[in-house]
Amino acid sequence: MEKVHVVCIPYPLQSHISAMMKLAKILHFRGFHITFVNTEFNHQRILNSRGPDSLEGLPDFSFENFSDGLPPTDPNAGQDILALVGATQQNCLEPFGNLINKLKNSNTYSNVPPVSYIISDACMSFTLQAGRELGIPVISYWAISFCFFGSFLHYPEFAKRGLVPLKDESITDEYLDTPVEWIPGMKDIRIRDLPSSFLKTDPNNAMIEFSLQVIGRAYEATAMLFNTFDALEMEVLTAFKSQLSLPPIYTIGPLPLLLNQISKNELQSLGSNMWKEDTKCLKWLDSKEPNSVIPDLVAGESAMLPPEFVEETKERGLLTSWCPQEDVLNHPSIAGFLTHSGWNSTLESLSSGVPIICWPFHGDQQTNSRYSCKNWGVGIEIDSAVQRNKVEKSVRQVMESKKGKKMKTKALEWKKKAEEATLLGGSSYVNINKIVNTVLVSRNKDEQQAA
């Protein structure tokens, strides 16, 4: 039988690309033909970091790219978030549609089966219009926690109640601590824990406009995939499935654990990092005692710190560039993780049984941090006005206090539940099978019978 051809397109940020690549590899292992699509900018960045042959792919796993319409920038720099928001809204529909049409041209791709599905990052919502125009169903992949999705989807209701946008910049802590008690299945959430795009004073803010566009199109997808697992977010998942008319929801995470079940094969050569990985940190960790190291994510190179500082701390600390985060978190010397609480990092930390020191800034980080600390019992939070004594206090709390020991125990419990979800018979394992057998394969059979 001809393979089912799935086009996978992530949002053009590293964390989104990494998660989509894991999903694409899992589907390829299950027998699908994959076309992985990046923007031209990120396609080139991957070539620069991984080598000129790194995106040649395989006969049934290929890479394509299209222009996002933004001017070329420093090839080693990240793209501006607001610029990306505007570009994906305004510039991408036509070039993406042209790419799909090119893939359908048998003269160009004689050995490629017809495109049966598009799996798109939900933030690339233009793909829903492209799929509708081309007659190709679109499955939305949400690279966020379901608890964040729950608050994100309710922006119109927040606006209706006059809670957003914020009235002025001098909002008090008391107001930000106001409980939000009416989102289905969500508890202990405050206004300060909402998506950062909500906490603006200008109703015409570009992030609000972008959020509303993504929310408005959420219901158009054929199905929705989330990199989470049922046990972690059962209460909010159950409430949404029973109360809202959403497309079918499939929890398929943690994706790293599902991917780890695949034996080493030709997929190992396919990567998505836009920076060259530095693995020397793993050897350094080998020299440390168990549960003795706190990893942290720091932007920039060592030039940001005085040479004297680097020299003074060389035995106690290591400053590296782009490290293999999952390998680091799974190393026995790791005691905790200081993170901004993006969803990939949060889920990887839970999957590794590592407590979290949360330092949220924007996007989904506030919501994830709140759940890590309040609902899942694995985190403590540093406020954004961070000071060295507060960081020290938090580190000591994780590594030395009774609370820290409880957090470690809880993190190990979540690790076990995450592993159970991805093993044979687990919720995420079952859901991947449903996607493969019920959603993707059944459509391909219908298409072949119709032909």
C-alpha positions as CSV (number, residue, x, y, z in Angstrom):
1,M,0.0,0.0,0.0
2,E,1.2,3.5,-0.8
3,K,2.6,5.4,2.1
4,V,0.6,8.2,3.7
5,H,2.3,11.5,3.0
6,V,2.3,14.0,5.9
7,V,3.6,17.5,5.6
8,C,4.9,18.8,9.0
9,I,5.3,22.5,9.5
10,P,6.5,24.0,12.9
11,Y,6.4,27.6,14.1
12,P,9.8,29.1,13.2
13,L,11.2,29.0,16.7
14,Q,13.7,26.4,18.0
15,S,11.5,24.9,20.7
16,H,8.6,24.4,18.3
17,I,10.9,23.0,15.6
18,S,12.4,20.5,18.0
19,A,9.1,19.2,19.2
20,M,7.7,18.9,15.7
21,M,10.8,17.0,14.6
22,K,10.2,14.5,17.3
23,L,6.6,14.0,16.2
24,A,7.7,13.7,12.6
25,K,10.3,11.0,13.5
26,I,7.7,9.0,15.4
27,L,5.3,9.1,12.5
28,H,8.1,8.2,10.0
29,F,8.9,5.2,12.2
30,R,5.3,4.2,12.0
31,G,5.5,4.0,8.2
32,F,4.6,7.5,7.0
33,H,6.3,9.5,4.2
34,I,7.3,12.9,5.8
35,T,8.0,16.3,4.3
36,F,9.4,18.6,7.0
37,V,9.0,22.3,6.1
38,N,11.0,25.2,7.6
39,T,11.2,28.8,6.7
40,E,14.2,29.7,4.4
41,F,15.9,31.5,7.3
42,N,15.7,28.5,9.7
43,H,16.5,26.0,7.0
44,Q,19.8,27.9,6.4
45,R,20.5,28.1,10.1
46,I,20.2,24.4,10.4
47,L,22.6,23.9,7.5
48,N,25.0,26.3,9.1
49,S,25.0,24.5,12.4
50,R,24.8,20.9,11.3
51,G,26.6,20.9,8.0
52,P,25.7,21.3,4.3
53,D,24.5,17.7,3.9
54,S,22.4,17.7,7.1
55,L,19.1,18.3,5.4
56,E,19.4,15.9,2.4
57,G,17.0,13.7,4.3
58,L,15.9,10.2,3.3
59,P,13.9,8.9,0.4
60,D,10.8,9.1,2.5
61,F,11.8,11.9,4.9
62,S,12.6,15.1,3.0
63,F,13.1,18.8,3.9
64,E,11.5,21.7,2.1
65,N,11.4,25.5,2.9
66,F,9.6,28.6,1.9
67,S,10.0,32.3,2.4
68,D,8.4,34.1,5.4
69,G,8.8,37.4,3.6
70,L,11.2,38.9,6.2
71,P,14.5,40.5,5.1
72,P,17.7,38.4,5.7
73,T,19.2,39.0,9.1
74,D,22.3,37.8,11.0
75,P,22.3,34.0,10.2
76,N,23.2,33.2,13.8
77,A,20.6,35.5,15.4
78,G,17.1,34.7,16.5
79,Q,14.3,36.4,14.7
80,D,12.2,39.0,16.4
81,I,9.0,37.5,17.8
82,L,6.8,40.4,16.8
83,A,8.2,40.3,13.3
84,L,7.5,36.6,13.1
85,V,4.0,37.2,14.2
86,G,3.3,39.7,11.5
87,A,5.1,37.5,8.8
88,T,3.2,34.4,9.6
89,Q,-0.1,36.3,9.5
90,Q,0.6,38.2,6.3
91,N,3.3,36.6,4.2
92,C,3.1,32.8,4.4
93,L,-0.2,31.6,2.9
94,E,0.7,31.9,-0.7
95,P,4.3,30.5,-0.6
96,F,3.2,27.6,1.5
97,G,0.3,26.9,-0.8
98,N,2.7,27.0,-3.8
99,L,5.0,24.5,-2.0
100,I,2.1,22.1,-1.4
101,N,1.1,22.4,-5.1
102,K,4.8,21.7,-6.0
103,L,4.7,18.5,-3.9
104,K,1.6,17.4,-5.8
105,N,3.3,17.8,-9.1
106,S,4.2,14.3,-10.2
107,N,6.7,15.5,-12.8
108,T,8.8,17.1,-10.1
109,Y,8.4,14.4,-7.4
110,S,7.7,11.2,-9.3
111,N,8.3,8.9,-6.2
112,V,6.4,11.0,-3.7
113,P,2.8,10.0,-2.7
114,P,0.1,12.6,-2.8
115,V,-0.1,14.8,0.4
116,S,-2.8,13.3,2.6
117,Y,-2.4,15.5,5.7
118,I,-0.8,18.6,7.0
119,I,0.3,18.6,10.6
120,S,0.8,22.2,11.5
121,D,1.9,24.1,14.5
122,A,-1.3,25.8,15.7
123,C,0.5,29.2,15.6
124,M,0.9,28.8,11.8
125,S,-2.9,29.1,11.5
126,F,-2.7,30.2,7.8
127,T,-2.2,26.5,7.1
128,L,-5.9,25.9,7.9
129,Q,-6.9,28.2,5.1
130,A,-4.3,26.6,2.8
131,G,-5.6,23.2,3.6
132,R,-9.2,24.2,3.0
133,E,-8.3,25.7,-0.4
134,L,-6.3,22.7,-1.4
135,G,-8.7,20.0,-0.1
136,I,-6.1,18.7,2.5
137,P,-7.2,18.2,6.1
138,V,-5.0,19.9,8.7
139,I,-4.2,18.5,12.2
140,S,-3.1,21.2,14.6
141,Y,-0.1,20.6,16.9
142,W,-0.1,22.7,20.0
143,A,3.4,23.1,21.4
144,I,2.0,24.2,24.8
145,S,0.6,22.7,27.9
146,F,-3.2,22.0,27.9
147,C,-3.6,24.3,31.0
148,F,-2.1,27.1,29.0
149,F,-4.4,26.3,26.1
150,G,-7.3,26.4,28.4
151,S,-6.6,30.0,29.5
152,F,-5.5,31.0,26.0
153,L,-8.8,29.8,24.4
154,H,-10.8,32.0,26.8
155,Y,-9.4,35.3,25.7
156,P,-12.8,36.5,24.3
157,E,-14.4,35.7,27.6
158,F,-11.7,37.6,29.5
159,A,-12.3,40.6,27.2
160,K,-16.1,40.3,27.7
161,R,-15.7,40.4,31.5
162,G,-13.5,43.5,31.1
163,L,-10.4,41.8,32.6
164,V,-8.3,42.3,29.4
165,P,-6.7,44.3,28.0
166,L,-5.3,45.7,31.3
167,K,-6.5,49.2,32.1
168,D,-3.1,50.8,32.6
169,E,0.5,50.0,33.2
170,S,0.3,50.7,37.0
171,I,-1.8,47.6,37.7
172,T,-1.3,46.5,41.4
173,D,-0.1,43.2,42.7
174,E,-3.4,42.9,44.4
175,Y,-5.2,43.0,41.1
176,L,-2.8,40.6,39.4
177,D,-3.4,38.2,42.3
178,T,-7.2,38.1,41.6
179,P,-8.3,34.5,41.3
180,V,-9.7,33.3,37.9
181,E,-12.3,30.6,38.9
182,W,-14.5,30.1,35.9
183,I,-12.2,28.3,33.3
184,P,-13.4,24.7,33.1
185,G,-11.1,22.3,35.0
186,M,-8.6,25.0,36.1
187,K,-8.1,26.0,39.7
188,D,-5.6,28.2,41.6
189,I,-5.1,30.4,38.6
190,R,-4.6,34.2,39.0
191,I,-4.7,37.0,36.5
192,R,-0.9,37.1,36.7
193,D,-0.7,33.5,35.5
194,L,-2.5,34.2,32.2
195,P,-0.8,34.3,28.8
196,S,1.5,37.3,28.6
197,S,-0.3,38.4,25.4
198,F,-3.4,39.0,27.6
199,L,-1.6,41.3,30.0
200,K,-1.3,44.3,27.7
201,T,-3.0,47.7,27.9
202,D,-3.4,48.3,24.1
203,P,-6.3,46.3,22.6
204,N,-4.7,46.6,19.2
205,N,-1.4,45.1,20.4
206,A,0.0,42.8,17.7
207,M,0.3,39.8,20.1
208,I,-3.4,40.2,21.1
209,E,-4.4,40.3,17.4
210,F,-2.2,37.2,16.7
211,S,-3.7,35.4,19.7
212,L,-7.3,36.1,18.6
213,Q,-6.5,34.9,15.1
214,V,-5.1,31.6,16.4
215,I,-7.9,31.1,18.8
216,G,-10.5,31.9,16.1
217,R,-9.2,29.2,13.9
218,A,-8.7,26.5,16.5
219,Y,-12.0,24.9,15.8
220,E,-11.2,24.4,12.1
221,A,-8.7,21.7,12.6
222,T,-9.5,18.0,11.9
223,A,-7.8,17.1,15.2
224,M,-5.6,18.6,17.9
225,L,-2.4,17.1,19.2
226,F,-0.8,18.1,22.6
227,N,2.6,17.2,23.9
228,T,1.3,16.3,27.3
229,F,-0.1,13.2,29.0
230,D,-3.4,12.5,30.6
231,A,-2.3,12.0,34.2
232,L,-0.6,15.4,34.3
233,E,-3.5,17.5,33.1
234,M,-6.5,15.2,33.6
235,E,-8.8,17.7,35.3
236,V,-8.6,20.4,32.6
237,L,-8.6,17.8,29.8
238,T,-11.8,16.2,31.0
239,A,-13.5,19.5,31.5
240,F,-12.7,20.8,28.0
241,K,-13.6,17.5,26.3
242,S,-17.0,17.5,27.9
243,Q,-17.9,21.2,27.8
244,L,-16.5,22.6,24.5
245,S,-17.1,21.6,20.9
246,L,-13.5,21.3,20.0
247,P,-12.0,18.9,17.4
248,P,-10.9,15.5,18.7
249,I,-8.0,16.0,21.2
250,Y,-5.1,13.6,21.4
251,T,-2.5,13.8,24.2
252,I,0.8,12.3,22.8
253,G,3.5,13.3,25.2
254,P,6.1,13.4,26.4
255,L,7.3,13.1,22.9
256,P,11.0,12.6,23.9
257,L,10.0,9.4,25.8
258,L,8.0,8.1,22.9
259,L,10.9,8.8,20.5
260,N,13.3,7.1,22.9
261,Q,11.5,3.8,22.3
262,I,12.6,3.8,18.7
263,S,15.8,1.8,18.1
264,K,18.7,3.6,16.6
265,N,18.3,3.8,12.9
266,E,18.7,6.2,9.9
267,L,16.6,8.8,11.7
268,Q,19.5,9.5,14.1
269,S,21.2,11.6,11.5
270,L,18.2,13.9,11.1
271,G,18.3,16.9,13.5
272,S,16.8,20.3,13.9
273,N,19.1,22.4,16.1
274,M,19.9,25.8,14.8
275,W,23.1,26.0,17.0
276,K,26.0,23.6,17.1
277,E,25.7,21.3,20.1
278,D,28.5,21.3,22.7
279,T,28.6,18.0,24.4
280,K,31.6,18.7,26.7
281,C,29.2,19.6,29.5
282,L,28.3,15.9,29.8
283,K,31.9,14.9,30.6
284,W,32.0,17.8,33.1
285,L,28.9,16.5,34.7
286,D,30.4,13.0,35.0
287,S,33.0,14.4,37.4
288,K,30.3,15.7,39.8
289,E,28.5,14.0,42.7
290,P,24.9,12.8,42.2
291,N,22.3,15.5,42.8
292,S,24.9,18.3,43.1
293,V,24.4,20.5,40.0
294,I,21.8,23.1,39.0
295,P,21.6,23.7,35.2
296,D,20.4,27.1,33.9
297,L,19.6,28.6,30.5
298,V,21.6,31.7,29.8
299,A,21.5,33.7,26.5
300,G,24.7,34.7,24.9
301,E,28.4,33.7,24.9
302,S,31.0,33.7,27.7
303,A,32.0,37.2,26.7
304,M,29.0,38.4,28.6
305,L,30.8,37.4,31.8
306,P,34.1,38.8,33.0
307,P,37.1,36.4,32.4
308,E,37.9,36.6,36.1
309,F,34.4,35.2,37.0
310,V,34.9,32.3,34.5
311,E,38.3,31.5,36.0
312,E,37.1,31.8,39.6
313,T,34.2,29.4,39.1
314,K,35.7,26.9,36.6
315,E,35.8,24.1,39.2
316,R,32.3,24.8,40.5
317,G,30.6,25.8,37.3
318,L,30.7,25.5,33.5
319,L,29.6,28.0,30.9
320,T,28.8,26.3,27.6
321,S,27.0,27.2,24.4
322,W,24.1,25.0,23.1
323,C,24.0,21.8,25.2
324,P,21.9,18.7,24.7
325,Q,19.3,19.6,27.3
326,E,17.5,16.2,27.6
327,D,20.9,14.5,28.2
328,V,21.8,17.1,30.8
329,L,18.5,16.8,32.7
330,N,18.8,13.0,32.7
331,H,22.3,13.1,34.1
332,P,22.5,11.7,37.7
333,S,24.5,14.8,39.0
334,I,21.6,17.1,38.3
335,A,19.6,18.3,41.3
336,G,17.4,21.0,39.8
337,F,16.7,23.1,36.8
338,L,16.6,26.9,36.7
339,T,14.3,27.6,33.7
340,H,12.0,30.3,32.3
341,S,9.4,27.5,32.2
342,G,8.7,27.1,28.5
343,W,6.7,24.0,27.9
344,N,9.4,21.9,26.3
345,S,11.8,22.5,29.3
346,T,9.0,21.9,31.8
347,L,8.0,18.6,30.3
348,E,11.6,17.5,29.8
349,S,12.3,18.3,33.5
350,L,9.2,16.3,34.6
351,S,10.2,13.4,32.4
352,S,13.6,13.4,34.0
353,G,12.4,13.6,37.6
354,V,14.1,17.0,38.2
355,P,12.7,19.8,40.4
356,I,12.3,23.2,38.8
357,I,13.3,26.7,39.9
358,C,10.9,28.8,37.8
359,W,11.8,32.2,36.4
360,P,9.0,33.0,34.0
361,F,9.0,36.0,31.6
362,H,6.4,35.8,28.8
363,G,4.2,33.6,26.6
364,D,3.1,30.5,28.3
365,Q,5.8,30.6,31.0
366,Q,3.7,32.2,33.8
367,T,1.0,29.5,33.4
368,N,3.4,26.6,33.3
369,S,5.3,28.0,36.3
370,R,2.1,28.3,38.3
371,Y,1.1,24.7,37.6
372,S,4.6,23.4,38.3
373,C,4.6,25.1,41.7
374,K,1.0,24.9,42.8
375,N,-0.6,21.9,41.0
376,W,2.3,19.5,40.3
377,G,4.4,20.2,43.4
378,V,7.8,20.2,41.6
379,G,8.7,23.9,41.4
380,I,9.4,27.1,43.3
381,E,9.2,30.5,41.6
382,I,11.6,33.5,41.5
383,D,9.8,36.7,40.6
384,S,11.0,38.6,37.5
385,A,12.7,41.3,39.6
386,V,15.4,38.7,40.4
387,Q,18.2,39.3,42.9
388,R,21.2,37.1,43.6
389,N,20.1,36.4,47.2
390,K,16.7,35.2,46.0
391,V,18.4,32.9,43.5
392,E,20.7,31.6,46.2
393,K,17.8,31.0,48.6
394,S,15.8,29.1,45.9
395,V,18.8,26.9,45.0
396,R,19.4,26.1,48.6
397,Q,15.7,25.3,49.1
398,V,15.8,22.8,46.2
399,M,19.0,21.2,47.2
400,E,19.0,21.3,51.0
401,S,15.5,21.8,52.5
402,K,12.7,19.4,53.3
403,K,10.6,21.1,50.7
404,G,13.3,20.4,48.2
405,K,13.2,16.7,49.1
406,K,9.4,16.7,48.7
407,M,9.8,18.4,45.3
408,K,12.3,15.7,44.2
409,T,10.0,12.9,45.3
410,K,7.1,14.5,43.4
411,A,9.2,15.0,40.3
412,L,10.2,11.3,40.4
413,E,6.5,10.4,40.7
414,W,5.7,12.4,37.6
415,K,8.6,10.8,35.8
416,K,7.1,7.4,36.5
417,K,3.7,8.5,35.3
418,A,5.2,10.1,32.1
419,E,7.0,6.8,31.4
420,E,3.8,4.8,32.0
421,A,1.9,7.1,29.5
422,T,4.3,6.4,26.7
423,L,4.8,2.6,27.2
424,L,2.6,-0.1,25.6
425,G,-1.0,0.4,26.7
426,G,-0.3,3.9,28.2
427,S,-2.5,6.9,27.3
428,S,-0.1,8.6,24.9
429,Y,1.0,5.3,23.3
430,V,-2.7,4.5,22.7
431,N,-3.4,8.0,21.3
432,I,-0.5,7.8,18.8
433,N,-2.0,4.5,17.6
434,K,-5.3,6.2,17.2
435,I,-3.8,8.9,15.1
436,V,-1.9,6.5,13.0
437,N,-4.7,4.0,12.5
438,T,-7.9,6.0,12.8
439,V,-7.1,9.4,11.5
440,L,-4.2,9.1,9.0
441,V,-4.4,5.6,7.6
442,S,-8.2,5.5,7.2
443,R,-8.1,8.7,5.1
444,N,-5.4,7.3,2.9
445,K,-7.5,4.1,2.3
446,D,-10.6,6.3,1.5
447,E,-8.5,8.3,-1.0
448,Q,-7.3,5.2,-2.7
449,Q,-10.7,3.6,-2.9
450,A,-12.1,6.9,-4.4
451,A,-9.3,6.9,-7.0
